[in-house]
């Protein structure tokens, strides 16, 4: 019958043991079990079993213990829901690339195209309408600095253009770079400003895009792109009272789908692009698809789509814009009359005796070009080049000659053609009037990698001058901090009236920081393709932006924490007044980067004595909780001296880091600073790590640092002693801080409770990565090699990628190795002649513990022409050469290695991340700086370009080799994740997982540190700027920005008197997968939360309501404004809002 009593309980106990053992055995011997389901089922079974046993009366003498669940990690979940699925479009760029043979056939006069024919009767039913658009592209730094360009060319050009347009109402002009306009505006008298405003408002002088610069689209972070667009368009609104409705990007080296999306969300629905691979242009021209609706893969409604016009030919200069034959088009660049054309047929002045013949030649080119478009007879002919229309002479030459041609053609009925000068807006209006937008083809994807001829791919710039690229990311994070903290302090409800004068005085410095960062997003700035001295000017401006941003953040922090303390408030008043001798009571303790440095350096604090105490505030800039590891350089020379003097009562000294309550302490890792390249790498400087310190969303927390002593047999400083291998000699003064080891004794692994990395003890390079929670061990082989470029002229320079002649390993010399095993990190550093390579396992902090951290310092200053590449070999079986790179840190793009393209043509931009995957696992590479990336050549292999040095010019106008290399740090995180199939079958829009998004945000936007130079006892020990719940897990706070605009657009929308407060939110979609190493904070299955209530998220802001705006944070005057209490962002979308008080009176416009 049935078992009862003790026998029943004993039987059940051993039965459970047998089942668990059997399931484990079955899993280990049968590889087709779904591990996620196994984990979930096993845990469910165990808990039910133990719960049942708890209900029984325990056997006398038998102790049952429930297994302890590790709450610091979460269980895998195979659920994969709420994904976005790719919408079908007429043109999908990956498929288009698959169809193109890339044969580079000679097209005749249109070298990269084909012969174009037409029948004059093609326009019998409707005239061909031709818009001629004069333009002048002006680089905001390239072969000269922005100031030099302005003084020598732009200033004169603006004056000539203003004068000519003012006297010739039928003439037109388009211009894009607002930063030059700002410099010019400052020189203008009121009457000249009035004329300029008139020309702009009446449409003669069109300002397109409205960005501070014509930004790069390959390497920029979407946040920086949006910010530079905001800066330029707010300048236009405040000074000219207009906003652009078209975009003009003729000199950007490839085009990004995220850029198109940002422009659409900014209210621009018509754009022009140019630099696209010539084979792609050829195919689109053959199909008459050079105009299309550019859509995002997830966009069902087309709300974020833009109508796109692509220029068809080699260049945007006059020889390549009137038609397919440049030798003919060059004859219609009348500024060349005193010069010549490369085809040795000079232009002719138009006269009554030649106008008919000249017009016939030009009409033929126009007709041929028109046959490449399918828009019912509208043609755009751009007329200009770099720094053109700089003089009254050029304006007169071009316009007077074209007017004669125009008059002749328009009067000749047989041509069925009407020509006029017009703007880009006028062109798009004409197209729209003749053909509905829904009849144009749709397209998704992007336009990388660009090649303008042969196999010369423009992907070298993805990596050129990487130190500057890394610096930009650091500055971006600091300016974001400054924007948010400035905005919070200005609108802090408990102290709003106190902030009026303080923050108005500070606003100019914030604007300067924004604009210096915006300038660097220029397509010859962040890409590294300017002359060396111009790049140094960019770096000087970035350093100034960093300094301003850190000062503003410190100032705002002091106000938020101590505005009710007279000493603090008085100090802030004196700082904005510029009073002599005033020392800030709060200073940034973040890493700093001065204008002459090639890398950032940790902030240094000096402990003057054993009794010295340092107080810091830590600030989490993310809208979600995370851990912070305090990182500082500590000068302990005085303490070391004091310890050495304690002979009678020897002391051992260690550092203690405590939370504000002086009870909660954190793990401290104090290690000696070590500079292998220094003549004396040993010093009394130490690097301090302490944590993990938990921070709630947008929270300030106070910590103290002090020395703690205890009796010791001999004087000592308690440090984590690194072990040095293959290092010949350690200075006597430093022997107490290091251990010298023999290589054969080196334990070649780094470990935490979450990850274990095995490395090669000879090289210091990783070999495997094990997830200690799942037991899975993965191949992860990291290595380096040099790629040697072809010596032929034009092969590789600042722009053009390396045509690989050969490659060689990093070094054949014995490598020196430093190993450190501490409470917070395990790391191994290997020293090569030109590379310092570090593998690091972060042991405790979330999200750092989920990833292997890789840090490299490359120094090619003494190298020949070479490109340094890091390779990562994994066990991933990615099929068909498929891999994924990010687009501007916003979305992931599917790529494919194509053997029909040269090897070096398969390098793509990686702004922030890339991954490869197979059916079950994904390896994600997160990058702290934009670089070039390639994968798919071999299954499981990835390559990252770290630095490059070129000894020749690649003949793209720079006229300079690239030999100004600097020692450059690059930082990466590598995650290996299980991935799950979506619940609904379909082509999923690719996306990173929750874990990867979190780890990337943590790396790009680290928590801030502020050192306090006053008695902290009166200050708030902690302060939350946001509700403890933070934003929903799939929301990001991109930025908050305060403006001081007087535009009527903001009537009724001021946050406080004469101020506006803007906020930009992003909503991610998280891919299906996980490391399994994060806590519940990483659980985010694309929430169904549709809105957030502002008053609940920011309870202490004076603003309680939101008004939705375009992304530029300027209200659309054509849409009624309604203040709402909630903000709602759709999946994969970014939205802009103005925050207004609850009683805001929104006036009709």
PABANU-437860 format. One record per residue (C-alpha): residue in one letter; x, y, z. Coordinates in steps of 0.1 Angstrom, whole numbers, plus 5000, padded with zeros to 4 digits. Layout:
# PABANU-437860
AXYZ ...
END
This chain:
# PABANU-437860
X500050005000 X501150365005 X504250465024 X503650655056 X505550845082 X509350835084 X509650575056 X507750805032 X509951095040 X513250895036 X511950755003 X511051094990 X514451245000 X516450974981 X513950984952 X514651354948 X518351294950 X518151024923 X516051244899 X518351544902 X521451324897 X519851154867 X518851484851 X522451624856 X523851304841 X521451324811 X522351684804 X526051614805 X525751314781 X523151454757 X524051774740 X520651854725 X518951954758 X518052324759 X520052444788 X517752734795 X514752494798 X516952264819 X517952534843 X514352664847 X512852314851 X515452194875 X515152504897 X511352474897 X511552104906 X514052164934 X512052444950 X508752244949 X510551944964 X512152134992 X508852314999 X507151985002 X509751845026 X509452165048 X505852075053 X506751735067 X507751665103 X511551625102 X513051295111 X514751285145 X518451325139 X518151405102 X518951765092 X517551895059 X519052225045 X517552415017 X520152494990 X521252854992 X520153044961 X522653294947 X520453604945 X523253804929 X522653644895 X519453574876 X518153254861 X518153214823 X514853264807 X514153134772 X511253384767 X511853604737 X508953844733 X508054194722 X510654194694 X510554424664 X510354264630 X511954404599 X509554554574 X509954474537 X511254754514 X511854774477 X515654804482 X517454624510 X521154724510 X522554384521 X520654224492 X521654494468 X525354434478 X524854064471 X523554134436 X526354374426 X529354204409 X531854484418 X533654444384 X534454814380 X533754814343 X534655114322 X531555314315 X532955544289 X532755924295 X531055844327 X533955624338 X532055444366 X528655434350 X527255354316 X526255514283 X523055714287 X520755764257 X517555954253 X514956064228 X514256434225 X510556344224 X510856204260 X509756554273 X507156634247 X504356594272 X505956774301 X508957014301 X512056914319 X512257154349 X515857224358 X516957374392 X520457514393 X521757544429 X524857744437 X526657624468 X529857664487 X531057374510 X533157504538 X535057264561 X535057364597 X538657244600 X540657044575 X543857184559 X543357494580 X541657554613 X538157694615 X539458034625 X541958044596 X539357934571 X536958204584 X539558484582 X540958394549 X537958274529 X534558244546 X534358604558 X534958744523 X532658484507 X529758564530 X530058934523 X530158884485 X527258644486 X525158884508 X525859174484 X525158974452 X521958814464 X520659144477 X521059294443 X519858984423 X516558854436 X516458564411 X519758414424 X519858144450 X522457994474 X522557704498 X524857674528 X525057424557 X527757504584 X526157714612 X529457744631 X530857964603 X527658174603 X528058234640 X531558364636 X530358594608 X527258704627 X529458844655 X531159084630 X527959214614 X526259554620 X522559564627 X521759674592 X523759394576 X522159144600 X518759264589 X519559204552 X520858864559 X517658764578 X515658904549 X517458684523 X517158374545 X513458424553 X512558494517 X514358184506 X517158324485 X519858204509 X518857864522 X520457714553 X520257334551 X520357084579 X521157354605 X523857154622 X526757324639 X528757134614 X528256884585 X528856594609 X530456264602 X527955974601 X530155674605 X531755724639 X529655974658 X527455874688 X523855954681 X523656164712 X526556384700 X524856414665 X521556524681 X523356774703 X525256944674 X522056954655 X520257114684 X523057364688 X522957474652 X519157494649 X518657684681 X521257934668 X519157974636 X515958014656 X517358264680 X519158474655 X517258434622 X513858314633 X513858024608 X514457644609 X515657424580 X513357184562 X515957004541 X519356844547 X522456874526 X525356634532 X527656634501 X531056564518 X530256294544 X532255974537 X529355734536 X525855774549 X524155634580 X520655514584 X520655654620 X521555994606 X518455974583 X516355874613 X517656164634 X516956414607 X513356274603 X512756304640 X514156664639 X511456754614 X513456724582 X511756504556 X513856574525 X517656504523 X520456504498 X523356264500 X526456204479 X529355994489 X528155634482 X530155354466 X530255414429 X529055064421 X525955124443 X525355454425 X525655274391 X523055014400 X520555254415 X521055484384 X520355194360 X517155124379 X516255494382 X516255454419 X518555744429 X515555894447 X513955684473 X512155674507 X514755584533 X513055384560 X514055224593 X513554854594 X511054864623 X509055154609 X505655034599 X503955364593 X506755544576 X506655824603 X510455834605 X511155794567 X512856064547 X512756134510 X516356104497 X518056244466 X521456094458 X523956274435 X524856024408 X528456104398 X531956094412 X532156434429 X530056734440 X532156974420 X530957144389 X532656904364 X530656614379 X527256764384 X525756884351 X525856544334 X527856224328 X530756384309 X533056584332 X535156714303 X531956894291 X530656994325 X533957154334 X533457394305 X530557534323 X532457624354 X533157984344 X535458064373 X537957834355 X538258074325 X541458214339 X542657864348 X541857554329 X540157214331 X541956874337 X540556764303 X542257054286 X539157214272 X538657544289 X535357724295 X534157994270 X532458314280 X528958304267 X528258554239 X525458604214 X527558424187 X528158104208 X525158084231 X523157854208 X526057604205 X526957614241 X523357574252 X522857274230 X525857104246 X524657184281 X521057064273 X522456734262 X524156684295 X521056784315 X518856544295 X521256254301 X521456324338 X517656354340 X517255994325 X518855864357 X515855984378 X512155884377 X510356184390 X508356304360 X510856554347 X512656744375 X516356784375 X518756924402 X522057064390 X524357174419 X526857444410 X529757484434 X532657314452 X534757374483 X534957744492 X533357874460 X531558204455 X534058384476 X534158694455 X531858934436 X533958834405 X532958464407 X529258544414 X529258774383 X531058524361 X528858224370 X525458394371 X525858624341 X526958344318 X524358104331 X521658364327 X522358384290 X522258014287 X519057994307 X517358264286 X518258094254 X517157744265 X513857874280 X513058054248 X513857764225 X510657564224 X512257254208 X514157184240 X510957154262 X513057264291 X512757524317 X515857624337 X516057854367 X518157914398 X516457754428 X517057614463 X516957264474 X513557314491 X512257444458 X513557134440 X511856894465 X508657094462 X508757054424 X509356674427 X506456644452 X504156834428 X504856604399 X505056264416 X503556144449 X506056024475 X504355694478 X505355604442 X509055624449 X510855304460 X511555234497 X515055154510 X516555024542 X520154994553 X523155224551 X525855314526 X529155174540 X531855124531 X532355414506 X534755384476 X535155664451 X537255474426 X538755134420 X539354934452 X540155244473 X537755204502 X537355494526 X537655294558 X541055404570 X539455694587 X537455464609 X540755434629 X542855734619 X544055924650 X542255704675 X543355914705 X541156194693 X538255954688 X538655824724 X538856174737 X535556264720 X533755994739 X535056114772 X534056474765 X530556354753 X529956194787 X531156504806 X529056744786 X526056524791 X526656534828 X527056914827 X523856954807 X521756734830 X523156864863 X522957224851 X519257164842 X518456984874 X520057264895 X518357544875 X514957384880 X515357234914 X512057314931 X513357374966 X515757644953 X514557774920 X514658144929 X518258114941 X519457974908 X518358264885 X521458474885 X523958194892 X523057984862 X522458264838 X526058364843 X527258004839 X525357944807 X527958094783 X530557834795 X528057554790 X527357684755 X531057694747 X531457334759 X528557224737 X529957404707 X533557274710 X532256924712 X529856984683 X532657124662 X534656794666 X531756594651 X532656754617 X533456504590 X537156594591 X537256614629 X536256294646 X537356094616 X540956224620 X541456344584 X542656704590 X546256824589 X548156744621 X548157104634 X544457134628 X543856814648 X545856964676 X543457264674 X540557024677 X542156864707 X542657204724 X538957274720 X537956934733 X540156984763 X538457314769 X535057164766 X536056894791 X537257154816 X534157364812 X531857064815 X533556934847 X533557284863 X529857324855 X529056974868 X530957054900 X529257394904 X525757234899 X526556954923 X527557214950 X524357404944 X522157094946 X523756964978 X524357294996 X522257574982 X520857635017 X524257665033 X525558025033 X529157925028 X528457714998 X526157974982 X528558254988 X531358054972 X529157994941 X528358364938 X531958454940 X532958194914 X530458334888 X531658684895 X535258574888 X536458704922 X540158664927 X541558394949 X538258194951 X538757814952 X535757604943 X534457394972 X533557114948 X535856994920 X535656714896 X537556404906 X536856234872 X539756144849 X541056454832 X542556504797 X544456824790 X545256964756 X548656814753 X547856464766 X547156164744 X545255974771 X543156054801 X544656044836 X543055954869 X542456244893 X545056254920 X544356314956 X547156374982 X546856245017 X548856495036 X549056295069 X547755985087 X544856195099 X543856345066 X540356255054 X539056315019 X535356345011 X533856274977 X530356254962 X529556004936 X526956064910 X525155804889 X524255974856 X522155684844 X518355644850 X518855294865 X520755164895 X524255034891 X527454984911 X530355224911 X534055144916 X535855454929 X539055514909 X541655764919 X545455814919 X546655864955 X549856044964 X551055894997 X554556025000 X553856205032 X552255905048 X555155685037 X557555925053 X555455925085 X555255545086 X558955505082 X559555735112 X557355505134 X560355295146 X559455245182 X555855155174 X555755035139 X552455075120 X550854915090 X548755165070 X545855085048 X543155305032 X539555285042 X536655395021 X533355435040 X529855535031 X528555855047 X527355665078 X530955565086 X529855215091 X529455075056 X532955005042 X533954885008 X536554654994 X539754854988 X542354764962 X545354984966 X548154904941 X551355084932 X551255284900 X553455134874 X554655304842 X556655054823 X557955304798 X559155544824 X562855554833 X561755494869 X558455314867 X558355274905 X557055554926 X555155644957 X551955704937 X549155454941 X546055364923 X542955324945 X539955114936 X537155084961 X533654934959 X531354824946 X529355124958 X525655084950 X524055394934 X520355444928 X519255614895 X520655964893 X521755964929 X524556144948 X526255934976 X528956064999 X532055855007 X535155925028 X538755815023 X541155795051 X544155605064 X543755345090 X546655215111 X547354915132 X550454785151 X552854585129 X556154415134 X557654665109 X556454975091 X554254885061 X551655005037 X549054735029 X548754714992 X547854454966 X551254354954 X551554294916 X553854014905 X556354094878 X557553834854 X560553864831 X561254204846 X565054224852 X565254454882 X562954624907 X564154944923 X565154894960 X562755164971 X559854974955 X560654624965 X558154634994 X555254694968 X556054424943 X556754054940 X559253914914 X558053584900 X559353304878 X557253244847 X556952874852 X555152944885 X552553184869 X549053054873 X547653154839 X544153244848 X542053534861 X539053454881 X535953594899 X532853414911 X531353484877 X534153454850 X537353274846 X539853364819 X542753144809 X545653304792 X548953214776 X551653264802 X554253334774 X552253604757 X549653724782 X546953674756 X543553524764 X542753164753 X539353084769 X536553244788 X534453044812 X531053144826 X531253004862 X527553014867 X526752794837 X530052604836 X530352684799 X533952734786 X534352924754 X537252974730 X538353334732 X541853374717 X543053734716 X546153834695 X547654114676 X549454174644 X550754444621 X549354494587 X551754644562 X550254864535 X551054874498 X553655134490 X551955254459 X550755614459 X547155664469 X546955324485 X546555414521 X546455744539 X544255924564 X541155824544 X541855514525 X542155174542 X545254954539 X545654724509 X547354444528 X550654334514 X551654124544 X551154094581 X553454004610 X553053914646 X553354174674 X556754084686 X559253804687 X560953944718 X560253794752 X557253974767 X557254124802 X554154044823 X552554204853 X549854014872 X547654164899 X545053964919 X542954194942 X539654194959 X538054404930 X539954294899 X542254024886 X544354144857 X547354054836 X549254314816 X551754214789 X554354464777 X555454464741 X557654724724 X554654914710 X551654764728 X550654734764 X547854484766 X545654424797 X543054154804 X540854244834 X538154054853 X535954284875 X534954074904 X532054234921 X530454534904 X527354534882 X527454544853 X531254524851 X531454164863 X529554034832 X532354104808 X536054054802 X537654394800 X540454454775 X542654764776 X545354834752 X547855114749 X549355134714 X552355354706 X553255364669 X555255684672 X558455514661 X556955274636 X556955274598 X553855254577 X551755004596 X548254924609 X547854754643 X545054504645 X543654304674 X542153974665 X539553784686 X539053414677 X535953244691 X534052924687 X531053104671 X529952944639 X528653244621 X527353134588 X527853304554 X530253554568 X527553734587 X528253974615 X526754294630 X528054634637 X526254934654 X525055244636 X526055544657 X525555344690 X521755344683 X520955034663 X522654724649 X523254664612 X523654324596 X526954294576 X528454034555 X532053954545 X532053934507 X534953774489 X534053954457 X535254274475 X538854314484 X539754204519 X540354554531 X536954664516 X535154454543 X536154684571 X533154864586 X532655144612 X532155034648 X530955334668 X530355144700 X529654774694 X529754464672 X528754104676 X528853764659 X526453484667 X525253134658 X522152944668 X522952934705 X525553194715 X526653544708 X530053714713 X529554094717 X532454344716 X531654674733 X534054954724 X534855274744 X535855444712 X534955424675 X537255214653 X537355004622 X535954644625 X535854334603 X534453984608 X533153694587 X536353624568 X536753314590 X533953174612 X534253304648 X536953564641 X536753934646 X539354204639 X539554554654 X541854824640 X543554994670 X545855244652 X547455314619 X550455514606 X550855614570 X553955754553 X552155874521 X549256094512 X546255914497 X545556194472 X542256304487 X543256664492 X545056654526 X548456654510 X550056514542 X551056174555 X549856064589 X552756034612 X551656234642 X550655924662 X550255944699 X550255674726 X546555574726 X544455384750 X541555164738 X539055004761 X536654714753 X534354474771 X533654134757 X530453944766 X529553584757 X525853524759 X523353254753 X520753364728 X517153254724 X514853234694 X511953484693 X508453364701 X507253484667 X508953364636 X510253644614 X513253864605 X513954034638 X515454374638 X518954304653 X519654444687 X521954394717 X520754224748 X519854394781 X523154284795 X525154434766 X523254764766 X523854794803 X527554714801 X527954964772 X526155254790 X528155194821 X531355214801 X530455514780 X528755714808 X530655624840 X529455764873 X530956094882 X533256174912 X533456514930 X535956604957 X534756824985 X536957104998 X534857215027 X533357065059 X530956805046 X528956775078 X526457035068 X525856885033 X523256635025 X524856285028 X522956164997 X520556314972 X518356154946 X517556364915 X515156094902 X512755854918 X514255544932 X512555334906 X514255514878 X512955504843 X511555174829 X514354944821 X514154994783 X514155374785 X517255584784 X517655944794 X519756074764 X520156424778 X518456724795 X519157064781 X518457414794 X518057704770 X517858084773 X515858144742 X513758454735 X511958304705 X508258344702 X508157964695 X508557914733 X505658144743 X503957964772 X506557694772 X509157834795 X510257614824 X511057914845 X511158274835 X513058314802 X514357954804 X513357634786 X514057284798 X514257004772 X514556634777 X515356354752 X514255994759 X515155684740 X513455344742 X515555044733 X514554704722 X516654434739 X517654134720 X516953784734 X519953664753 X521853694785 X525153624802 X523253504832 X525753704854 X523654004862 X521254054890 X517554124886 X518354474875 X519154334841 X515754164837 X514054364810 X511854194785 X510954504765 X508354644789 X504854714778 X504855034799 X503655294775 X504255614794 X506055764823 X504756034846 X507156324849 X506056444883 X506756094897 X510056044879 X511356394888 X509456474920 X511756774930 X511656954896 X509557264893 X508357124859 X505556864862 X504256844826 X505656774791 X505056904756 X506256674729 X508556844703 X510856734674 X514156604685 X515756954684 X513557054713 X511857334694 X508157314691 X506657274657 X504557584651 X502257394628 X501157154655 X499057254685 X500757234719 X499157034747 X500856984780 X500656624792 X501556474826 X503156174809 X505756104782 X505555804760 X508155664736 X507655394711 X509955094708 X513255184691 X512355554690 X513855874704 X511556164714 X512056524725 X510056704752 X509857044768 X509257024805 X506857294818 X505257384851 X501857234859 X500157574855 X501857664822 X499757874799 X500357754764 X499458034740 X498257984705 X500758064678 
END
